[in-house]
Amino acid sequence: MAERPEDLNLPNAVITRIIKEALPDGVNVSKEARRAISQAASVFVLYATSCANNFAMKAKRKTLNAGDVLAAMEEMEFERFLEPLKEALEVYKKGQKGKKEVSEQKRKDKEKKNSEIDKSREEEEEEEEERMLEEPEVEEDVES
Amino acid sequence: MSGNTPEKDDPTSANKKTISLPISRVRLIMKSSPDVSSINQDALFLTTKATELFVQHLALASFNHGSGKESNSLSYSDLAHTAEKTETFHFLTDILPKKILARDYLKTLEQMQEEDADV
């Protein structure tokens, strides 16, 4: 829960960096303007959340999902965000999956170390790992 | 002001390339809305990403239509102007009110006082 009002602000350093990246090089952004953009961003989050929540409630769901957020963007007339958002979500999901694979791999490596007995078994495991790496490609179909 | 902040503040390295705002903070803001009970991970990610796009869009739109294009600057009044003139940014008019000059304010204040004195 938010205990202090500052908890509802977004970090200034990050906001400043995003502004700088969006504008042409060398543009000077006043401190007041930066603060205003940061506050606007917080209000945007609340507005988007409230819109998304309406969609979830209409569908009698308690948990906000990706579809609700995308529908909210349309409702708010930020259609221009839809494509970049969908792309980013794909990349994010792949990253999440990748993380799982890496930790899986680590666990296997550990097991390997613990039982450094015969080489033939190791080879078997490698084959297994290769299969594991290929599998996620199959379950790639996205529900939409 | 130093432009580049080190990216070490993001422990979840997989997110590094896709988003830079902290997801935990965005969740806190979302949860401050009383009727929201739970938010799944994808929705949280999308809202965070959308907020970044929004910041870029607001900054760029205000700069492109603002008064500081020649002087290479972005000011508060450029933002207030965007909030007022652009339909999609109308929801910001409450937190980005147009400023009025102190002398205009004083003038109306004086007028009000005169009217009071007349009574």
HADDOCK unambig.tbl for C-alpha pairs under 7 A between the chains (distance, minus, plus):
assign (segid A and resid 1 and name CA) (segid B and resid 28 and name CA) 6.49 0.50 0.50
assign (segid A and resid 2 and name CA) (segid B and resid 28 and name CA) 6.33 0.50 0.50
assign (segid A and resid 2 and name CA) (segid B and resid 32 and name CA) 6.83 0.50 0.50
assign (segid A and resid 8 and name CA) (segid B and resid 28 and name CA) 6.96 0.50 0.50
assign (segid A and resid 8 and name CA) (segid B and resid 29 and name CA) 5.38 0.50 0.50
assign (segid A and resid 10 and name CA) (segid B and resid 25 and name CA) 6.82 0.50 0.50
assign (segid A and resid 14 and name CA) (segid B and resid 20 and name CA) 6.87 0.50 0.50
assign (segid A and resid 14 and name CA) (segid B and resid 21 and name CA) 6.35 0.50 0.50
assign (segid A and resid 17 and name CA) (segid B and resid 3 and name CA) 6.64 0.50 0.50
assign (segid A and resid 18 and name CA) (segid B and resid 56 and name CA) 6.52 0.50 0.50
assign (segid A and resid 19 and name CA) (segid B and resid 55 and name CA) 6.67 0.50 0.50
assign (segid A and resid 19 and name CA) (segid B and resid 56 and name CA) 5.81 0.50 0.50
assign (segid A and resid 19 and name CA) (segid B and resid 59 and name CA) 6.23 0.50 0.50
assign (segid A and resid 22 and name CA) (segid B and resid 56 and name CA) 5.16 0.50 0.50
assign (segid A and resid 22 and name CA) (segid B and resid 60 and name CA) 6.37 0.50 0.50
assign (segid A and resid 23 and name CA) (segid B and resid 60 and name CA) 5.93 0.50 0.50
assign (segid A and resid 27 and name CA) (segid B and resid 72 and name CA) 4.77 0.50 0.50
assign (segid A and resid 27 and name CA) (segid B and resid 73 and name CA) 5.08 0.50 0.50
assign (segid A and resid 28 and name CA) (segid B and resid 72 and name CA) 6.22 0.50 0.50
assign (segid A and resid 28 and name CA) (segid B and resid 73 and name CA) 4.43 0.50 0.50
assign (segid A and resid 28 and name CA) (segid B and resid 74 and name CA) 6.18 0.50 0.50
assign (segid A and resid 29 and name CA) (segid B and resid 73 and name CA) 5.67 0.50 0.50
assign (segid A and resid 29 and name CA) (segid B and resid 74 and name CA) 4.75 0.50 0.50
assign (segid A and resid 29 and name CA) (segid B and resid 75 and name CA) 6.35 0.50 0.50
assign (segid A and resid 30 and name CA) (segid B and resid 74 and name CA) 6.38 0.50 0.50
assign (segid A and resid 30 and name CA) (segid B and resid 75 and name CA) 5.56 0.50 0.50
assign (segid A and resid 32 and name CA) (segid B and resid 76 and name CA) 5.93 0.50 0.50
assign (segid A and resid 33 and name CA) (segid B and resid 74 and name CA) 6.94 0.50 0.50
assign (segid A and resid 33 and name CA) (segid B and resid 75 and name CA) 5.30 0.50 0.50
assign (segid A and resid 33 and name CA) (segid B and resid 76 and name CA) 4.40 0.50 0.50
assign (segid A and resid 36 and name CA) (segid B and resid 96 and name CA) 6.97 0.50 0.50
assign (segid A and resid 37 and name CA) (segid B and resid 55 and name CA) 6.73 0.50 0.50
assign (segid A and resid 40 and name CA) (segid B and resid 92 and name CA) 6.48 0.50 0.50
assign (segid A and resid 41 and name CA) (segid B and resid 51 and name CA) 6.14 0.50 0.50
assign (segid A and resid 41 and name CA) (segid B and resid 55 and name CA) 6.36 0.50 0.50
assign (segid A and resid 44 and name CA) (segid B and resid 51 and name CA) 6.90 0.50 0.50
assign (segid A and resid 45 and name CA) (segid B and resid 30 and name CA) 6.60 0.50 0.50
assign (segid A and resid 45 and name CA) (segid B and resid 47 and name CA) 6.92 0.50 0.50
assign (segid A and resid 45 and name CA) (segid B and resid 51 and name CA) 6.60 0.50 0.50
assign (segid A and resid 46 and name CA) (segid B and resid 29 and name CA) 6.85 0.50 0.50
assign (segid A and resid 46 and name CA) (segid B and resid 30 and name CA) 5.99 0.50 0.50
assign (segid A and resid 46 and name CA) (segid B and resid 33 and name CA) 6.98 0.50 0.50
assign (segid A and resid 49 and name CA) (segid B and resid 30 and name CA) 6.02 0.50 0.50
assign (segid A and resid 53 and name CA) (segid B and resid 36 and name CA) 6.59 0.50 0.50
assign (segid A and resid 62 and name CA) (segid B and resid 37 and name CA) 6.27 0.50 0.50
assign (segid A and resid 62 and name CA) (segid B and resid 38 and name CA) 6.44 0.50 0.50
assign (segid A and resid 63 and name CA) (segid B and resid 37 and name CA) 6.66 0.50 0.50
assign (segid A and resid 63 and name CA) (segid B and resid 38 and name CA) 4.68 0.50 0.50
assign (segid A and resid 63 and name CA) (segid B and resid 39 and name CA) 5.08 0.50 0.50
assign (segid A and resid 63 and name CA) (segid B and resid 40 and name CA) 6.37 0.50 0.50
assign (segid A and resid 64 and name CA) (segid B and resid 38 and name CA) 6.32 0.50 0.50
assign (segid A and resid 64 and name CA) (segid B and resid 39 and name CA) 4.55 0.50 0.50
assign (segid A and resid 64 and name CA) (segid B and resid 40 and name CA) 5.94 0.50 0.50
assign (segid A and resid 64 and name CA) (segid B and resid 43 and name CA) 6.30 0.50 0.50
assign (segid A and resid 65 and name CA) (segid B and resid 39 and name CA) 6.51 0.50 0.50
assign (segid A and resid 65 and name CA) (segid B and resid 40 and name CA) 5.55 0.50 0.50
assign (segid A and resid 65 and name CA) (segid B and resid 42 and name CA) 6.51 0.50 0.50
assign (segid A and resid 65 and name CA) (segid B and resid 43 and name CA) 4.77 0.50 0.50
assign (segid A and resid 66 and name CA) (segid B and resid 42 and name CA) 5.40 0.50 0.50
assign (segid A and resid 66 and name CA) (segid B and resid 43 and name CA) 4.24 0.50 0.50
assign (segid A and resid 66 and name CA) (segid B and resid 46 and name CA) 6.75 0.50 0.50
assign (segid A and resid 69 and name CA) (segid B and resid 43 and name CA) 6.07 0.50 0.50
assign (segid A and resid 69 and name CA) (segid B and resid 46 and name CA) 6.87 0.50 0.50
assign (segid A and resid 69 and name CA) (segid B and resid 47 and name CA) 6.71 0.50 0.50
assign (segid A and resid 76 and name CA) (segid B and resid 88 and name CA) 6.91 0.50 0.50
assign (segid A and resid 77 and name CA) (segid B and resid 88 and name CA) 6.21 0.50 0.50
assign (segid A and resid 81 and name CA) (segid B and resid 50 and name CA) 6.84 0.50 0.50
assign (segid A and resid 81 and name CA) (segid B and resid 53 and name CA) 6.95 0.50 0.50
assign (segid A and resid 85 and name CA) (segid B and resid 46 and name CA) 6.42 0.50 0.50
assign (segid A and resid 85 and name CA) (segid B and resid 49 and name CA) 6.81 0.50 0.50
assign (segid A and resid 85 and name CA) (segid B and resid 50 and name CA) 6.80 0.50 0.50
assign (segid A and resid 88 and name CA) (segid B and resid 18 and name CA) 6.31 0.50 0.50
assign (segid A and resid 89 and name CA) (segid B and resid 46 and name CA) 6.81 0.50 0.50
assign (segid A and resid 92 and name CA) (segid B and resid 15 and name CA) 6.76 0.50 0.50
assign (segid A and resid 92 and name CA) (segid B and resid 18 and name CA) 6.93 0.50 0.50
assign (segid A and resid 95 and name CA) (segid B and resid 14 and name CA) 5.52 0.50 0.50
